[in-house]
Amino acid sequence: MGRSAGLVWIAVFAAVLLWSGIAPKDRLTWGLEVAPAVIGAVVLAATYRRFPLTPLLYWLILVHCIILMVGGHYTYAEVPYFDGFLQSARNNYDKLGHFAQGFVPALIAREVIVRLEVIRGEGWRFFFIIAFCLGLSAFYELIEWWVALLSDEAADAFLGTQGYIWDTQSDMGYALFGALSALLFMRRWHDRQLQQYVFGGGVKGG
């Protein structure tokens, strides 16, 4: 990603973060939801020179950060325009968030694995990335559970179950769907951008 594009990335991230932090619905929930985006931005800044990512991945990470910050501002159960989405009586913005939780990390994992030659076979890469994304989703559900145990005040807003008894399972299902979608539909685009980083101009494996 070039310098001008990088400045645009930073400007958009900072603007949405600032907006998100102005009078959020619940301050503690805002901090919990926005923290992964801020940590992610710090990691990207620290690794930009040593291990720059493909432009595609930088922009997808920004979109994911925006999803987190919007959810933090309103809480996931009260984001406008998502009531009744997917023909449901609940607000389903959290399902968008969990889809992104599978979609974007799948491509991050794929880029690291391919560039570092961790796993060369495409089939094994596919299996590992799906397992990694499901593990990440499950761990996030555990974090939500721990927060609920530690803080009654933030539990409902952070969990966002809205009375849906299968919320945890459906969250993981959407993350799985997101990871599968990324690997199936973004592979060629991702490979084209990876060629400048991998193995002297080509992507091995598969």
Secondary structure, 3 states (H helix, E strand, C coil): CCHHHHHHHHHHHHHHHHHHHCCCCCHHHHHHHHHHHHHHHHHHHHHCCCCCCCHHHHHHHHHHHHHHHHHHHHCCCCCCCCECCCCCCCECHHHHHHHHHHHHHHHHHHHHHHHCCCCCCHHHHHHHHHHHHHHHHHHHHHHHHHHHHHCHHHHHHHHCCCCCCCHHHHHHHHHHHHHHHHHHHCHHHHHHHHCCCCCCCCCCCC
